[in-house]
Amino acid sequence: MPITLPLFIAITALSRLVILQGKDQPPVNLLYESGAILVLALACVVITYRHAPERRERNRTEANGE
């Protein structure tokens, strides 16, 4: 299972938390939750592009029939 899928689920859960419980919380909690969403999104980007050069090289060798 790709690791990004649970991260997307966590982002969705935090977004729903902000939407549904945002008005009852102090404003600083909204900043913390938004920061957590940002950190998870950055983790998705890092994980996605971490192996990008290796994938490109593998695809290039497969296309050449090696």
Predicted model as a PDB file, atoms N, CA, C, CB and O in Angstrom, pLDDT in the B-factor column:
MODEL        1                                                                  
ATOM      1  N   MET A   1       0.853  -1.179   0.000  1.00 57.00           N  
ATOM      2  CA  MET A   1       0.000   0.000   0.000  1.00 57.00           C  
ATOM      3  C   MET A   1       0.897   1.240   0.000  1.00 57.00           C  
ATOM      4  CB  MET A   1      -0.969  -0.001   1.232  1.00 57.00           C  
ATOM      5  O   MET A   1       1.833   1.337   0.794  1.00 57.00           O  
ATOM      6  N   PRO A   2       0.610   2.163  -0.877  1.00 80.00           N  
ATOM      7  CA  PRO A   2       1.422   3.383  -0.904  1.00 80.00           C  
ATOM      8  C   PRO A   2       1.263   4.189   0.386  1.00 80.00           C  
ATOM      9  CB  PRO A   2       1.041   4.249  -2.111  1.00 80.00           C  
ATOM     10  O   PRO A   2       0.181   4.246   0.970  1.00 80.00           O  
ATOM     11  N   ILE A   3       2.334   4.793   0.804  1.00 85.00           N  
ATOM     12  CA  ILE A   3       2.312   5.558   2.061  1.00 85.00           C  
ATOM     13  C   ILE A   3       1.542   6.862   1.899  1.00 85.00           C  
ATOM     14  CB  ILE A   3       3.743   5.852   2.536  1.00 85.00           C  
ATOM     15  O   ILE A   3       1.070   7.425   2.887  1.00 85.00           O  
ATOM     16  N   THR A   4       1.409   7.352   0.669  1.00 87.00           N  
ATOM     17  CA  THR A   4       0.711   8.623   0.486  1.00 87.00           C  
ATOM     18  C   THR A   4      -0.786   8.503   0.740  1.00 87.00           C  
ATOM     19  CB  THR A   4       0.949   9.146  -0.914  1.00 87.00           C  
ATOM     20  O   THR A   4      -1.425   9.483   1.123  1.00 87.00           O  
ATOM     21  N   LEU A   5      -1.352   7.322   0.535  1.00 91.00           N  
ATOM     22  CA  LEU A   5      -2.791   7.156   0.760  1.00 91.00           C  
ATOM     23  C   LEU A   5      -3.194   7.454   2.212  1.00 91.00           C  
ATOM     24  CB  LEU A   5      -3.212   5.737   0.392  1.00 91.00           C  
ATOM     25  O   LEU A   5      -4.146   8.207   2.417  1.00 91.00           O  
ATOM     26  N   PRO A   6      -2.521   6.904   3.221  1.00 93.00           N  
ATOM     27  CA  PRO A   6      -2.875   7.277   4.597  1.00 93.00           C  
ATOM     28  C   PRO A   6      -2.645   8.767   4.891  1.00 93.00           C  
ATOM     29  CB  PRO A   6      -2.069   6.439   5.577  1.00 93.00           C  
ATOM     30  O   PRO A   6      -3.354   9.361   5.704  1.00 93.00           O  
ATOM     31  N   LEU A   7      -1.656   9.359   4.226  1.00 93.00           N  
ATOM     32  CA  LEU A   7      -1.431  10.795   4.424  1.00 93.00           C  
ATOM     33  C   LEU A   7      -2.593  11.602   3.858  1.00 93.00           C  
ATOM     34  CB  LEU A   7      -0.108  11.235   3.764  1.00 93.00           C  
ATOM     35  O   LEU A   7      -3.025  12.580   4.468  1.00 93.00           O  
ATOM     36  N   PHE A   8      -3.104  11.197   2.691  1.00 94.00           N  
ATOM     37  CA  PHE A   8      -4.274  11.878   2.128  1.00 94.00           C  
ATOM     38  C   PHE A   8      -5.492  11.718   3.028  1.00 94.00           C  
ATOM     39  CB  PHE A   8      -4.584  11.337   0.730  1.00 94.00           C  
ATOM     40  O   PHE A   8      -6.282  12.650   3.182  1.00 94.00           O  
ATOM     41  N   ILE A   9      -5.642  10.549   3.618  1.00 94.00           N  
ATOM     42  CA  ILE A   9      -6.760  10.315   4.537  1.00 94.00           C  
ATOM     43  C   ILE A   9      -6.621  11.207   5.765  1.00 94.00           C  
ATOM     44  CB  ILE A   9      -6.825   8.826   4.956  1.00 94.00           C  
ATOM     45  O   ILE A   9      -7.613  11.751   6.249  1.00 94.00           O  
ATOM     46  N   ALA A  10      -5.405  11.361   6.271  1.00 95.00           N  
ATOM     47  CA  ALA A  10      -5.170  12.227   7.430  1.00 95.00           C  
ATOM     48  C   ALA A  10      -5.448  13.687   7.093  1.00 95.00           C  
ATOM     49  CB  ALA A  10      -3.731  12.071   7.929  1.00 95.00           C  
ATOM     50  O   ALA A  10      -6.003  14.419   7.913  1.00 95.00           O  
ATOM     51  N   ILE A  11      -5.065  14.114   5.889  1.00 96.00           N  
ATOM     52  CA  ILE A  11      -5.349  15.484   5.466  1.00 96.00           C  
ATOM     53  C   ILE A  11      -6.849  15.708   5.389  1.00 96.00           C  
ATOM     54  CB  ILE A  11      -4.691  15.784   4.107  1.00 96.00           C  
ATOM     55  O   ILE A  11      -7.353  16.744   5.822  1.00 96.00           O  
ATOM     56  N   THR A  12      -7.562  14.733   4.835  1.00 96.00           N  
ATOM     57  CA  THR A  12      -9.022  14.840   4.747  1.00 96.00           C  
ATOM     58  C   THR A  12      -9.659  14.900   6.132  1.00 96.00           C  
ATOM     59  CB  THR A  12      -9.595  13.658   3.960  1.00 96.00           C  
ATOM     60  O   THR A  12     -10.580  15.684   6.363  1.00 96.00           O  
ATOM     61  N   ALA A  13      -9.171  14.076   7.046  1.00 95.00           N  
ATOM     62  CA  ALA A  13      -9.729  14.064   8.401  1.00 95.00           C  
ATOM     63  C   ALA A  13      -9.486  15.397   9.109  1.00 95.00           C  
ATOM     64  CB  ALA A  13      -9.119  12.915   9.219  1.00 95.00           C  
ATOM     65  O   ALA A  13     -10.379  15.917   9.778  1.00 95.00           O  
ATOM     66  N   LEU A  14      -8.296  15.943   8.966  1.00 94.00           N  
ATOM     67  CA  LEU A  14      -8.011  17.238   9.590  1.00 94.00           C  
ATOM     68  C   LEU A  14      -8.831  18.354   8.953  1.00 94.00           C  
ATOM     69  CB  LEU A  14      -6.519  17.562   9.484  1.00 94.00           C  
ATOM     70  O   LEU A  14      -9.279  19.269   9.644  1.00 94.00           O  
ATOM     71  N   SER A  15      -9.027  18.283   7.653  1.00 93.00           N  
ATOM     72  CA  SER A  15      -9.844  19.293   6.982  1.00 93.00           C  
ATOM     73  C   SER A  15     -11.282  19.247   7.477  1.00 93.00           C  
ATOM     74  CB  SER A  15      -9.803  19.093   5.463  1.00 93.00           C  
ATOM     75  O   SER A  15     -11.899  20.286   7.713  1.00 93.00           O  
ATOM     76  N   ARG A  16     -11.805  18.053   7.630  1.00 94.00           N  
ATOM     77  CA  ARG A  16     -13.171  17.921   8.151  1.00 94.00           C  
ATOM     78  C   ARG A  16     -13.259  18.428   9.593  1.00 94.00           C  
ATOM     79  CB  ARG A  16     -13.634  16.450   8.078  1.00 94.00           C  
ATOM     80  O   ARG A  16     -14.259  19.029   9.985  1.00 94.00           O  
ATOM     81  N   LEU A  17     -12.221  18.186  10.365  1.00 89.00           N  
ATOM     82  CA  LEU A  17     -12.186  18.683  11.738  1.00 89.00           C  
ATOM     83  C   LEU A  17     -12.229  20.205  11.764  1.00 89.00           C  
ATOM     84  CB  LEU A  17     -10.933  18.177  12.461  1.00 89.00           C  
ATOM     85  O   LEU A  17     -12.942  20.796  12.575  1.00 89.00           O  
ATOM     86  N   VAL A  18     -11.465  20.839  10.877  1.00 88.00           N  
ATOM     87  CA  VAL A  18     -11.449  22.300  10.809  1.00 88.00           C  
ATOM     88  C   VAL A  18     -12.827  22.820  10.424  1.00 88.00           C  
ATOM     89  CB  VAL A  18     -10.387  22.791   9.800  1.00 88.00           C  
ATOM     90  O   VAL A  18     -13.313  23.787  11.010  1.00 88.00           O  
ATOM     91  N   ILE A  19     -13.454  22.187   9.448  1.00 89.00           N  
ATOM     92  CA  ILE A  19     -14.751  22.655   8.966  1.00 89.00           C  
ATOM     93  C   ILE A  19     -15.840  22.447  10.008  1.00 89.00           C  
ATOM     94  CB  ILE A  19     -15.126  21.940   7.674  1.00 89.00           C  
ATOM     95  O   ILE A  19     -16.641  23.350  10.251  1.00 89.00           O  
ATOM     96  N   LEU A  20     -15.883  21.278  10.624  1.00 89.00           N  
ATOM     97  CA  LEU A  20     -16.987  20.947  11.523  1.00 89.00           C  
ATOM     98  C   LEU A  20     -16.829  21.530  12.921  1.00 89.00           C  
ATOM     99  CB  LEU A  20     -17.124  19.460  11.622  1.00 89.00           C  
ATOM    100  O   LEU A  20     -17.828  21.868  13.556  1.00 89.00           O  
ATOM    101  N   GLN A  21     -15.612  21.656  13.413  1.00 85.00           N  
ATOM    102  CA  GLN A  21     -15.428  22.118  14.783  1.00 85.00           C  
ATOM    103  C   GLN A  21     -14.662  23.430  14.862  1.00 85.00           C  
ATOM    104  CB  GLN A  21     -14.711  21.068  15.583  1.00 85.00           C  
ATOM    105  O   GLN A  21     -14.247  23.834  15.948  1.00 85.00           O  
ATOM    106  N   GLY A  22     -14.472  24.087  13.758  1.00 72.00           N  
ATOM    107  CA  GLY A  22     -13.666  25.299  13.735  1.00 72.00           C  
ATOM    108  C   GLY A  22     -14.256  26.454  14.503  1.00 72.00           C  
ATOM    109  O   GLY A  22     -13.519  27.222  15.121  1.00 72.00           O  
ATOM    110  N   LYS A  23     -15.578  26.601  14.482  1.00 78.00           N  
ATOM    111  CA  LYS A  23     -16.188  27.761  15.122  1.00 78.00           C  
ATOM    112  C   LYS A  23     -16.229  27.661  16.642  1.00 78.00           C  
ATOM    113  CB  LYS A  23     -17.577  27.948  14.600  1.00 78.00           C  
ATOM    114  O   LYS A  23     -16.378  28.675  17.325  1.00 78.00           O  
ATOM    115  N   ASP A  24     -16.098  26.445  17.178  1.00 80.00           N  
ATOM    116  CA  ASP A  24     -16.140  26.267  18.630  1.00 80.00           C  
ATOM    117  C   ASP A  24     -14.762  26.313  19.277  1.00 80.00           C  
ATOM    118  CB  ASP A  24     -16.803  24.958  18.963  1.00 80.00           C  
ATOM    119  O   ASP A  24     -14.658  26.308  20.504  1.00 80.00           O  
ATOM    120  N   GLN A  25     -13.724  26.357  18.488  1.00 83.00           N  
ATOM    121  CA  GLN A  25     -12.356  26.298  18.994  1.00 83.00           C  
ATOM    122  C   GLN A  25     -11.721  27.696  19.005  1.00 83.00           C  
ATOM    123  CB  GLN A  25     -11.509  25.329  18.140  1.00 83.00           C  
ATOM    124  O   GLN A  25     -12.146  28.582  18.264  1.00 83.00           O  
ATOM    125  N   PRO A  26     -10.712  27.880  19.841  1.00 89.00           N  
ATOM    126  CA  PRO A  26      -9.955  29.141  19.790  1.00 89.00           C  
ATOM    127  C   PRO A  26      -9.206  29.257  18.454  1.00 89.00           C  
ATOM    128  CB  PRO A  26      -8.952  29.228  20.983  1.00 89.00           C  
ATOM    129  O   PRO A  26      -8.857  28.245  17.845  1.00 89.00           O  
ATOM    130  N   PRO A  27      -8.966  30.469  18.013  1.00 87.00           N  
ATOM    131  CA  PRO A  27      -8.299  30.658  16.715  1.00 87.00           C  
ATOM    132  C   PRO A  27      -6.913  30.014  16.611  1.00 87.00           C  
ATOM    133  CB  PRO A  27      -8.170  32.120  16.436  1.00 87.00           C  
ATOM    134  O   PRO A  27      -6.491  29.630  15.520  1.00 87.00           O  
ATOM    135  N   VAL A  28      -6.215  29.896  17.720  1.00 91.00           N  
ATOM    136  CA  VAL A  28      -4.875  29.297  17.667  1.00 91.00           C  
ATOM    137  C   VAL A  28      -4.964  27.824  17.278  1.00 91.00           C  
ATOM    138  CB  VAL A  28      -4.155  29.448  19.027  1.00 91.00           C  
ATOM    139  O   VAL A  28      -4.050  27.311  16.632  1.00 91.00           O  
ATOM    140  N   ASN A  29      -6.037  27.131  17.655  1.00 90.00           N  
ATOM    141  CA  ASN A  29      -6.203  25.731  17.260  1.00 90.00           C  
ATOM    142  C   ASN A  29      -6.358  25.602  15.756  1.00 90.00           C  
ATOM    143  CB  ASN A  29      -7.410  25.115  17.964  1.00 90.00           C  
ATOM    144  O   ASN A  29      -5.882  24.637  15.159  1.00 90.00           O  
ATOM    145  N   LEU A  30      -7.020  26.570  15.145  1.00 90.00           N  
ATOM    146  CA  LEU A  30      -7.161  26.575  13.692  1.00 90.00           C  
ATOM    147  C   LEU A  30      -5.791  26.683  13.018  1.00 90.00           C  
ATOM    148  CB  LEU A  30      -8.070  27.735  13.244  1.00 90.00           C  
ATOM    149  O   LEU A  30      -5.536  26.035  12.003  1.00 90.00           O  
ATOM    150  N   LEU A  31      -4.925  27.500  13.590  1.00 92.00           N  
ATOM    151  CA  LEU A  31      -3.563  27.616  13.050  1.00 92.00           C  
ATOM    152  C   LEU A  31      -2.777  26.316  13.209  1.00 92.00           C  
ATOM    153  CB  LEU A  31      -2.816  28.759  13.742  1.00 92.00           C  
ATOM    154  O   LEU A  31      -2.051  25.914  12.299  1.00 92.00           O  
ATOM    155  N   TYR A  32      -2.916  25.662  14.351  1.00 93.00           N  
ATOM    156  CA  TYR A  32      -2.226  24.398  14.570  1.00 93.00           C  
ATOM    157  C   TYR A  32      -2.719  23.326  13.600  1.00 93.00           C  
ATOM    158  CB  TYR A  32      -2.418  23.932  16.013  1.00 93.00           C  
ATOM    159  O   TYR A  32      -1.919  22.586  13.027  1.00 93.00           O  
ATOM    160  N   GLU A  33      -4.019  23.246  13.420  1.00 92.00           N  
ATOM    161  CA  GLU A  33      -4.583  22.246  12.516  1.00 92.00           C  
ATOM    162  C   GLU A  33      -4.188  22.538  11.071  1.00 92.00           C  
ATOM    163  CB  GLU A  33      -6.113  22.202  12.649  1.00 92.00           C  
ATOM    164  O   GLU A  33      -3.895  21.619  10.307  1.00 92.00           O  
ATOM    165  N   SER A  34      -4.180  23.807  10.701  1.00 93.00           N  
ATOM    166  CA  SER A  34      -3.747  24.179   9.349  1.00 93.00           C  
ATOM    167  C   SER A  34      -2.266  23.861   9.147  1.00 93.00           C  
ATOM    168  CB  SER A  34      -4.007  25.678   9.090  1.00 93.00           C  
ATOM    169  O   SER A  34      -1.863  23.419   8.071  1.00 93.00           O  
ATOM    170  N   GLY A  35      -1.474  24.084  10.167  1.00 95.00           N  
ATOM    171  CA  GLY A  35      -0.061  23.736  10.089  1.00 95.00           C  
ATOM    172  C   GLY A  35       0.149  22.237   9.943  1.00 95.00           C  
ATOM    173  O   GLY A  35       1.041  21.797   9.217  1.00 95.00           O  
ATOM    174  N   ALA A  36      -0.668  21.458  10.629  1.00 96.00           N  
ATOM    175  CA  ALA A  36      -0.576  19.999  10.506  1.00 96.00           C  
ATOM    176  C   ALA A  36      -0.935  19.550   9.090  1.00 96.00           C  
ATOM    177  CB  ALA A  36      -1.500  19.310  11.530  1.00 96.00           C  
ATOM    178  O   ALA A  36      -0.303  18.645   8.546  1.00 96.00           O  
ATOM    179  N   ILE A  37      -1.943  20.179   8.496  1.00 96.00           N  
ATOM    180  CA  ILE A  37      -2.311  19.859   7.111  1.00 96.00           C  
ATOM    181  C   ILE A  37      -1.157  20.211   6.181  1.00 96.00           C  
ATOM    182  CB  ILE A  37      -3.601  20.616   6.687  1.00 96.00           C  
ATOM    183  O   ILE A  37      -0.847  19.453   5.262  1.00 96.00           O  
ATOM    184  N   LEU A  38      -0.527  21.340   6.410  1.00 97.00           N  
ATOM    185  CA  LEU A  38       0.600  21.756   5.578  1.00 97.00           C  
ATOM    186  C   LEU A  38       1.770  20.779   5.698  1.00 97.00           C  
ATOM    187  CB  LEU A  38       1.051  23.168   5.965  1.00 97.00           C  
ATOM    188  O   LEU A  38       2.395  20.432   4.696  1.00 97.00           O  
ATOM    189  N   VAL A  39       2.064  20.341   6.908  1.00 97.00           N  
ATOM    190  CA  VAL A  39       3.156  19.385   7.116  1.00 97.00           C  
ATOM    191  C   VAL A  39       2.862  18.068   6.403  1.00 97.00           C  
ATOM    192  CB  VAL A  39       3.378  19.136   8.620  1.00 97.00           C  
ATOM    193  O   VAL A  39       3.747  17.491   5.772  1.00 97.00           O  
ATOM    194  N   LEU A  40       1.621  17.592   6.503  1.00 96.00           N  
ATOM    195  CA  LEU A  40       1.255  16.350   5.817  1.00 96.00           C  
ATOM    196  C   LEU A  40       1.334  16.505   4.298  1.00 96.00           C  
ATOM    197  CB  LEU A  40      -0.156  15.916   6.223  1.00 96.00           C  
ATOM    198  O   LEU A  40       1.769  15.590   3.600  1.00 96.00           O  
ATOM    199  N   ALA A  41       0.914  17.660   3.793  1.00 96.00           N  
ATOM    200  CA  ALA A  41       0.994  17.901   2.351  1.00 96.00           C  
ATOM    201  C   ALA A  41       2.447  17.941   1.887  1.00 96.00           C  
ATOM    202  CB  ALA A  41       0.285  19.216   1.987  1.00 96.00           C  
ATOM    203  O   ALA A  41       2.772  17.404   0.828  1.00 96.00           O  
ATOM    204  N   LEU A  42       3.311  18.565   2.659  1.00 96.00           N  
ATOM    205  CA  LEU A  42       4.734  18.591   2.317  1.00 96.00           C  
ATOM    206  C   LEU A  42       5.335  17.186   2.365  1.00 96.00           C  
ATOM    207  CB  LEU A  42       5.497  19.525   3.270  1.00 96.00           C  
ATOM    208  O   LEU A  42       6.191  16.846   1.548  1.00 96.00           O  
ATOM    209  N   ALA A  43       4.891  16.380   3.312  1.00 93.00           N  
ATOM    210  CA  ALA A  43       5.370  14.993   3.380  1.00 93.00           C  
ATOM    211  C   ALA A  43       4.946  14.220   2.137  1.00 93.00           C  
ATOM    212  CB  ALA A  43       4.837  14.292   4.649  1.00 93.00           C  
ATOM    213  O   ALA A  43       5.716  13.407   1.624  1.00 93.00           O  
ATOM    214  N   CYS A  44       3.742  14.458   1.650  1.00 92.00           N  
ATOM    215  CA  CYS A  44       3.282  13.804   0.419  1.00 92.00           C  
ATOM    216  C   CYS A  44       4.152  14.208  -0.761  1.00 92.00           C  
ATOM    217  CB  CYS A  44       1.810  14.155   0.135  1.00 92.00           C  
ATOM    218  O   CYS A  44       4.517  13.367  -1.582  1.00 92.00           O  
ATOM    219  N   VAL A  45       4.481  15.477  -0.848  1.00 92.00           N  
ATOM    220  CA  VAL A  45       5.319  15.957  -1.954  1.00 92.00           C  
ATOM    221  C   VAL A  45       6.707  15.331  -1.881  1.00 92.00           C  
ATOM    222  CB  VAL A  45       5.427  17.498  -1.929  1.00 92.00           C  
ATOM    223  O   VAL A  45       7.243  14.881  -2.894  1.00 92.00           O  
ATOM    224  N   VAL A  46       7.282  15.304  -0.700  1.00 91.00           N  
ATOM    225  CA  VAL A  46       8.630  14.736  -0.539  1.00 91.00           C  
ATOM    226  C   VAL A  46       8.624  13.251  -0.883  1.00 91.00           C  
ATOM    227  CB  VAL A  46       9.145  14.947   0.906  1.00 91.00           C  
ATOM    228  O   VAL A  46       9.519  12.778  -1.582  1.00 91.00           O  
ATOM    229  N   ILE A  47       7.643  12.521  -0.409  1.00 89.00           N  
ATOM    230  CA  ILE A  47       7.579  11.089  -0.677  1.00 89.00           C  
ATOM    231  C   ILE A  47       7.348  10.823  -2.154  1.00 89.00           C  
ATOM    232  CB  ILE A  47       6.475  10.438   0.152  1.00 89.00           C  
ATOM    233  O   ILE A  47       7.929   9.893  -2.714  1.00 89.00           O  
ATOM    234  N   THR A  48       6.510  11.627  -2.788  1.00 86.00           N  
ATOM    235  CA  THR A  48       6.210  11.422  -4.199  1.00 86.00           C  
ATOM    236  C   THR A  48       7.430  11.668  -5.074  1.00 86.00           C  
ATOM    237  CB  THR A  48       5.073  12.329  -4.631  1.00 86.00           C  
ATOM    238  O   THR A  48       7.691  10.893  -5.994  1.00 86.00           O  
ATOM    239  N   TYR A  49       8.174  12.722  -4.808  1.00 86.00           N  
ATOM    240  CA  TYR A  49       9.298  13.075  -5.658  1.00 86.00           C  
ATOM    241  C   TYR A  49      10.641  12.530  -5.175  1.00 86.00           C  
ATOM    242  CB  TYR A  49       9.380  14.550  -5.768  1.00 86.00           C  
ATOM    243  O   TYR A  49      11.674  12.805  -5.786  1.00 86.00           O  
ATOM    244  N   ARG A  50      10.638  11.773  -4.104  1.00 84.00           N  
ATOM    245  CA  ARG A  50      11.887  11.231  -3.574  1.00 84.00           C  
ATOM    246  C   ARG A  50      12.515  10.227  -4.539  1.00 84.00           C  
ATOM    247  CB  ARG A  50      11.643  10.571  -2.219  1.00 84.00           C  
ATOM    248  O   ARG A  50      13.730  10.232  -4.736  1.00 84.00           O  
ATOM    249  N   HIS A  51      11.699   9.372  -5.135  1.00 73.00           N  
ATOM    250  CA  HIS A  51      12.207   8.343  -6.035  1.00 73.00           C  
ATOM    251  C   HIS A  51      11.961   8.684  -7.497  1.00 73.00           C  
ATOM    252  CB  HIS A  51      11.574   7.013  -5.708  1.00 73.00           C  
ATOM    253  O   HIS A  51      12.043   7.797  -8.347  1.00 73.00           O  
ATOM    254  N   ALA A  52      11.669   9.911  -7.812  1.00 70.00           N  
ATOM    255  CA  ALA A  52      11.363  10.290  -9.194  1.00 70.00           C  
ATOM    256  C   ALA A  52      12.540  10.028 -10.141  1.00 70.00           C  
ATOM    257  CB  ALA A  52      10.973  11.764  -9.253  1.00 70.00           C  
ATOM    258  O   ALA A  52      12.300   9.488 -11.221  1.00 70.00           O  
ATOM    259  N   PRO A  53      13.789  10.368  -9.819  1.00 72.00           N  
ATOM    260  CA  PRO A  53      14.887  10.071 -10.759  1.00 72.00           C  
ATOM    261  C   PRO A  53      15.070   8.569 -10.991  1.00 72.00           C  
ATOM    262  CB  PRO A  53      16.195  10.665 -10.239  1.00 72.00           C  
ATOM    263  O   PRO A  53      15.359   8.142 -12.109  1.00 72.00           O  
ATOM    264  N   GLU A  54      14.901   7.773  -9.938  1.00 71.00           N  
ATOM    265  CA  GLU A  54      15.037   6.319 -10.095  1.00 71.00           C  
ATOM    266  C   GLU A  54      13.936   5.774 -10.994  1.00 71.00           C  
ATOM    267  CB  GLU A  54      14.998   5.616  -8.722  1.00 71.00           C  
ATOM    268  O   GLU A  54      14.197   4.913 -11.835  1.00 71.00           O  
ATOM    269  N   ARG A  55      12.713   6.263 -10.831  1.00 70.00           N  
ATOM    270  CA  ARG A  55      11.607   5.809 -11.676  1.00 70.00           C  
ATOM    271  C   ARG A  55      11.823   6.199 -13.126  1.00 70.00           C  
ATOM    272  CB  ARG A  55      10.286   6.382 -11.179  1.00 70.00           C  
ATOM    273  O   ARG A  55      11.543   5.414 -14.032  1.00 70.00           O  
ATOM    274  N   ARG A  56      12.326   7.421 -13.352  1.00 70.00           N  
ATOM    275  CA  ARG A  56      12.588   7.852 -14.726  1.00 70.00           C  
ATOM    276  C   ARG A  56      13.635   6.966 -15.378  1.00 70.00           C  
ATOM    277  CB  ARG A  56      13.046   9.315 -14.756  1.00 70.00           C  
ATOM    278  O   ARG A  56      13.488   6.577 -16.537  1.00 70.00           O  
ATOM    279  N   GLU A  57      14.686   6.645 -14.645  1.00 72.00           N  
ATOM    280  CA  GLU A  57      15.737   5.788 -15.187  1.00 72.00           C  
ATOM    281  C   GLU A  57      15.197   4.386 -15.475  1.00 72.00           C  
ATOM    282  CB  GLU A  57      16.925   5.712 -14.212  1.00 72.00           C  
ATOM    283  O   GLU A  57      15.508   3.808 -16.516  1.00 72.00           O  
ATOM    284  N   ARG A  58      14.399   3.840 -14.573  1.00 73.00           N  
ATOM    285  CA  ARG A  58      13.817   2.517 -14.775  1.00 73.00           C  
ATOM    286  C   ARG A  58      12.895   2.512 -15.988  1.00 73.00           C  
ATOM    287  CB  ARG A  58      13.049   2.071 -13.525  1.00 73.00           C  
ATOM    288  O   ARG A  58      12.921   1.571 -16.782  1.00 73.00           O  
ATOM    289  N   ASN A  59      12.086   3.545 -16.137  1.00 71.00           N  
ATOM    290  CA  ASN A  59      11.192   3.635 -17.294  1.00 71.00           C  
ATOM    291  C   ASN A  59      11.983   3.774 -18.586  1.00 71.00           C  
ATOM    292  CB  ASN A  59      10.231   4.817 -17.139  1.00 71.00           C  
ATOM    293  O   ASN A  59      11.584   3.233 -19.618  1.00 71.00           O  
ATOM    294  N   ARG A  60      13.089   4.487 -18.542  1.00 72.00           N  
ATOM    295  CA  ARG A  60      13.914   4.682 -19.723  1.00 72.00           C  
ATOM    296  C   ARG A  60      14.539   3.347 -20.149  1.00 72.00           C  
ATOM    297  CB  ARG A  60      15.012   5.738 -19.451  1.00 72.00           C  
ATOM    298  O   ARG A  60      14.583   3.037 -21.340  1.00 72.00           O  
ATOM    299  N   THR A  61      15.017   2.563 -19.184  1.00 75.00           N  
ATOM    300  CA  THR A  61      15.631   1.275 -19.531  1.00 75.00           C  
ATOM    301  C   THR A  61      14.580   0.281 -20.013  1.00 75.00           C  
ATOM    302  CB  THR A  61      16.387   0.695 -18.324  1.00 75.00           C  
ATOM    303  O   THR A  61      14.860  -0.524 -20.900  1.00 75.00           O  
ATOM    304  N   GLU A  62      13.380   0.324 -19.445  1.00 74.00           N  
ATOM    305  CA  GLU A  62      12.304  -0.556 -19.914  1.00 74.00           C  
ATOM    306  C   GLU A  62      11.859  -0.191 -21.317  1.00 74.00           C  
ATOM    307  CB  GLU A  62      11.113  -0.493 -18.964  1.00 74.00           C  
ATOM    308  O   GLU A  62      11.523  -1.074 -22.107  1.00 74.00           O  
ATOM    309  N   ALA A  63      11.851   1.087 -21.640  1.00 74.00           N  
ATOM    310  CA  ALA A  63      11.447   1.526 -22.966  1.00 74.00           C  
ATOM    311  C   ALA A  63      12.475   1.121 -24.016  1.00 74.00           C  
ATOM    312  CB  ALA A  63      11.242   3.037 -22.983  1.00 74.00           C  
ATOM    313  O   ALA A  63      12.121   0.869 -25.168  1.00 74.00           O  
ATOM    314  N   ASN A  64      13.751   1.059 -23.622  1.00 74.00           N  
ATOM    315  CA  ASN A  64      14.805   0.666 -24.547  1.00 74.00           C  
ATOM    316  C   ASN A  64      14.922  -0.852 -24.677  1.00 74.00           C  
ATOM    317  CB  ASN A  64      16.129   1.246 -24.097  1.00 74.00           C  
ATOM    318  O   ASN A  64      15.673  -1.345 -25.519  1.00 74.00           O  
ATOM    319  N   GLY A  65      14.196  -1.584 -23.863  1.00 68.00           N  
ATOM    320  CA  GLY A  65      14.208  -3.038 -23.947  1.00 68.00           C  
ATOM    321  C   GLY A  65      15.392  -3.693 -23.278  1.00 68.00           C  
ATOM    322  O   GLY A  65      15.749  -4.817 -23.632  1.00 68.00           O  
ATOM    323  N   GLU A  66      15.997  -3.041 -22.344  1.00 59.00           N  
ATOM    324  CA  GLU A  66      17.161  -3.597 -21.643  1.00 59.00           C  
ATOM    325  C   GLU A  66      16.742  -4.407 -20.455  1.00 59.00           C  
ATOM    326  CB  GLU A  66      18.102  -2.498 -21.202  1.00 59.00           C  
ATOM    327  O   GLU A  66      17.591  -4.950 -19.748  1.00 59.00           O  
TER     328      GLU A  66                                                      
ENDMDL                                                                          
END                                                                             
